[in-house]
Amino acid sequence: MNAVTRPARVAKPKKRVLIVGGGLAGLATAECLARDYSGRFDISLLEAKRTTGGRAGSFQESKTGRTVDYCQHVAMGCCTNFLGLLARQGLDDQLHRYTSLKFFHPEYPVSIFAPSRWLPAPFHLMPAFSSLRYLNRSQRRQIKYALFRLFRTSSEDLGGSLAKPWLETHGQDKVTIRDFWSVIVVSALGESIDRVSLAAVRKVFVDGFAAAHGASDVLVPKLPLVELIGGQLTVAIEKLGVEVKLGQVVRQISTDKNVATADGKVVAADHVVAAVPWHAVNDLVPENAVDNLECLAVAPASPISGLHLWFDRQITDLPHAVLVGTVAQWVFRQPWEDKQASAGFYYQVVISASQSARCLPQQELIEIVLGELQHAFPETRRANLVQSKVVTDPKSVFSITPEFEALRPPSRTCLPWLHLAGDWVATGWPATMESAVISGRMAAASVVQREFGGNLEVEAGLPLGWLARRLIKP
Ligand SMILES: Cc1cc2nc3c(=O)[nH]c(=O)nc-3n(C[C@H](O)[C@H](O)[C@H](O)COP(=O)(O)OP(=O)(O)OC[C@H]3O[C@@H](n4cnc5c(N)ncnc54)[C@H](O)[C@@H]3O)c2cc1C
């Protein structure tokens, strides 16, 4: 009897996905597609620089030879998508977690901001706010009232409002705005209180503080970002089957789904994800593919400055501190053990929304900050500054104004093969690593949706406690 020969099962060819940009948004897109849709896509990531990580990166200081981050990056406990990405790749132990913050005001004793572990959210914040010794009782009452009003108003109802006028009409005096709202808003949103959208401020206080225990925990990488993101995270993503190509500057993504690089190569793809910053995307993608890109390209950015300081002795053993009422806003002690102790004791001072600070001559800025450190940490008076460097990225983050919020596009575009990722996409988050990772998941979801009609959910955030669910409007 003749054997019946069945036709060989032909495997469906894999769809080719090209991701342009190897920041956290591009890396998150790649991880999501490679992990959840393993074997269905052939994924390549093209990054212009010699390392991945984008703005979450590091440099080698020439004099000390030390690798330090351009600017200290911190995550918060509420950044569940960023933390989830690291955890899935076995990197969650590479962050220090702190459950309290120390606030230094030049005229008051140190305040320790530590939410209660026992009170239900959002009341767990009450003892923390009450411990801010540079605010008087009336100012603390003002804050509680405004927070309550924010919780009871959904972000949709806040429309395109600015934060500062709303705070003023909700009983916040000048000092409360300057020493409380502004301090938190500037470091969380990277922009000054008079420019930011009220919806963004609500996001910070609801998601970042009020909604759940642990939301306001601060997480600091235990190693330079170039090692964590550019190194270990990227290697883990490559192991999932993603091809990462460095030094590939993409010049153009054309309507025929071809991607042209600066060295003259043209690569064809089934799907292209543009994961470049908001000011670069308009030049790359086909004309009219996405609404508002011309406006986004010229939308204002906000600078963040990192002052890198090497002393000959320790000036404080605190891992970090928030400085109130000074030019310096945060100070971080080097978060990893140093093998070259001879190079000095490293601290980084961060100044967000540094428009005025960066206009000062570098030496003058360093002198001002040194005076502030001497006041906060008297040991600084005995220390010699052996090396210093000021690094400012003028386009650190987009300025999160109501106008910018209205321009943010979804990942999906009118071209079925073109998708957008980047912290600037409509994630609902300010320019953060969390927003970049969420946007990567949104771009991956858009690819999957166009290809198979399936869906991919963004991680929902920390679970809300019973009281928070009742008190805080969605
Ligand atoms: C000074 C500073 C401090 C910050 N502090 C914090 C913080 O404490 N916490 C926090 O959560 N976030 C912080 N952020 C924000 C955070 O770094 C960003 O939100 C996040 O890294 C953005 O990731 P992304 O992938 O969207 O964009 P990017 O990191 O900008 O990545 C885009 C990538 O695309 C590449 N690219 C661009 N054009 C091309 C091209 N033509 N071809 C190929 N590749 C291209 C770039 O080289 C880059 O690698 C800070 C940012 C700065 C600058």
The ligand as an SDF file (V2000), in Angstrom:
LIG
                    3D

 53 58  0  0  0  0  0  0  0  0999 V2000
   18.8140   64.9390   32.8000 C   0  0  0  0  0  0  0  0  0  0  0  0
   17.6810   63.9650   32.8500 C   0  0  0  0  0  0  0  0  0  0  0  0
   17.2050   63.4930   34.0670 C   0  0  0  0  0  0  0  0  0  0  0  0
   16.1350   62.6020   34.1000 C   0  0  0  0  0  0  0  0  0  0  0  0
   15.7240   62.0790   35.2990 N   0  0  0  0  0  0  0  0  0  0  0  0
   14.7700   61.1100   35.3070 C   0  0  0  0  0  0  0  0  0  0  0  0
   14.4270   60.4470   36.5040 C   0  0  0  0  0  0  0  0  0  0  0  0
   14.9920   60.6960   37.5690 O   0  0  0  0  0  0  0  0  0  0  0  0
   13.4520   59.5000   36.4670 N   0  0  0  0  0  0  0  0  0  0  0  0
   12.8110   59.1590   35.3020 C   0  0  0  0  0  0  0  0  0  0  0  0
   11.9490   58.2680   35.3270 O   0  0  0  0  0  0  0  0  0  0  0  0
   13.1340   59.7750   34.1360 N   0  0  0  0  0  0  0  0  0  0  0  0
   14.0820   60.7290   34.1110 C   0  0  0  0  0  0  0  0  0  0  0  0
   14.4230   61.3360   32.9340 N   0  0  0  0  0  0  0  0  0  0  0  0
   13.6220   61.0550   31.7370 C   0  0  0  0  0  0  0  0  0  0  0  0
   14.0120   59.7270   31.0910 C   0  0  0  0  0  0  0  0  0  0  0  0
   15.3950   59.6680   30.8780 O   0  0  0  0  0  0  0  0  0  0  0  0
   13.2930   59.6360   29.7490 C   0  0  0  0  0  0  0  0  0  0  0  0
   11.9150   59.8880   29.9340 O   0  0  0  0  0  0  0  0  0  0  0  0
   13.4190   58.2720   29.1010 C   0  0  0  0  0  0  0  0  0  0  0  0
   14.7260   57.7730   29.1850 O   0  0  0  0  0  0  0  0  0  0  0  0
   13.0050   58.4460   27.6370 C   0  0  0  0  0  0  0  0  0  0  0  0
   13.2030   57.2470   26.9160 O   0  0  0  0  0  0  0  0  0  0  0  0
   12.8340   57.2000   25.3690 P   0  0  0  0  0  0  0  0  0  0  0  0
   13.1950   55.8670   24.8790 O   0  0  0  0  0  0  0  0  0  0  0  0
   11.4410   57.6810   25.1860 O   0  0  0  0  0  0  0  0  0  0  0  0
   13.7340   58.3280   24.6860 O   0  0  0  0  0  0  0  0  0  0  0  0
   15.3300   58.4280   24.5920 P   0  0  0  0  0  0  0  0  0  0  0  0
   15.9490   57.9640   25.8450 O   0  0  0  0  0  0  0  0  0  0  0  0
   15.6150   59.8220   24.1470 O   0  0  0  0  0  0  0  0  0  0  0  0
   15.7190   57.3870   23.4510 O   0  0  0  0  0  0  0  0  0  0  0  0
   15.6270   57.6880   22.0770 C   0  0  0  0  0  0  0  0  0  0  0  0
   16.7400   56.9480   21.3730 C   0  0  0  0  0  0  0  0  0  0  0  0
   16.5950   57.1410   19.9620 O   0  0  0  0  0  0  0  0  0  0  0  0
   17.8860   57.2850   19.4210 C   0  0  0  0  0  0  0  0  0  0  0  0
   17.7370   57.9800   18.1260 N   0  0  0  0  0  0  0  0  0  0  0  0
   17.3400   59.2560   17.9220 C   0  0  0  0  0  0  0  0  0  0  0  0
   17.3230   59.5240   16.5970 N   0  0  0  0  0  0  0  0  0  0  0  0
   17.7100   58.3910   15.9790 C   0  0  0  0  0  0  0  0  0  0  0  0
   17.8980   58.0470   14.6090 C   0  0  0  0  0  0  0  0  0  0  0  0
   17.6750   58.9250   13.6260 N   0  0  0  0  0  0  0  0  0  0  0  0
   18.3220   56.7940   14.3110 N   0  0  0  0  0  0  0  0  0  0  0  0
   18.5460   55.8700   15.2910 C   0  0  0  0  0  0  0  0  0  0  0  0
   18.3950   56.1550   16.5930 N   0  0  0  0  0  0  0  0  0  0  0  0
   17.9720   57.3960   16.9340 C   0  0  0  0  0  0  0  0  0  0  0  0
   18.6380   58.0970   20.4550 C   0  0  0  0  0  0  0  0  0  0  0  0
   20.0330   57.9790   20.2970 O   0  0  0  0  0  0  0  0  0  0  0  0
   18.1330   57.4490   21.7410 C   0  0  0  0  0  0  0  0  0  0  0  0
   18.9280   56.3780   22.1550 O   0  0  0  0  0  0  0  0  0  0  0  0
   15.4990   62.2160   32.8860 C   0  0  0  0  0  0  0  0  0  0  0  0
   15.9890   62.6840   31.6690 C   0  0  0  0  0  0  0  0  0  0  0  0
   17.0760   63.5270   31.6440 C   0  0  0  0  0  0  0  0  0  0  0  0
   17.6260   63.9600   30.3120 C   0  0  0  0  0  0  0  0  0  0  0  0
  1  2  1  0
  2  3  1  0
  2 52  2  0
  3  4  2  0
  4  5  1  0
  4 50  1  0
  5  6  2  0
  6  7  1  0
  6 13  1  0
  7  8  2  0
  7  9  1  0
  9 10  1  0
 10 11  2  0
 10 12  1  0
 12 13  2  0
 13 14  1  0
 14 15  1  0
 14 50  1  0
 15 16  1  0
 16 17  1  0
 16 18  1  0
 18 19  1  0
 18 20  1  0
 20 21  1  0
 20 22  1  0
 22 23  1  0
 23 24  1  0
 24 25  2  0
 24 26  1  0
 24 27  1  0
 27 28  1  0
 28 29  2  0
 28 30  1  0
 28 31  1  0
 31 32  1  0
 32 33  1  0
 33 34  1  0
 33 48  1  0
 34 35  1  0
 35 36  1  0
 35 46  1  0
 36 37  1  0
 36 45  1  0
 37 38  2  0
 38 39  1  0
 39 40  1  0
 39 45  2  0
 40 41  1  0
 40 42  2  0
 42 43  1  0
 43 44  2  0
 44 45  1  0
 46 47  1  0
 46 48  1  0
 48 49  1  0
 50 51  2  0
 51 52  1  0
 52 53  1  0
M  END
$$$$
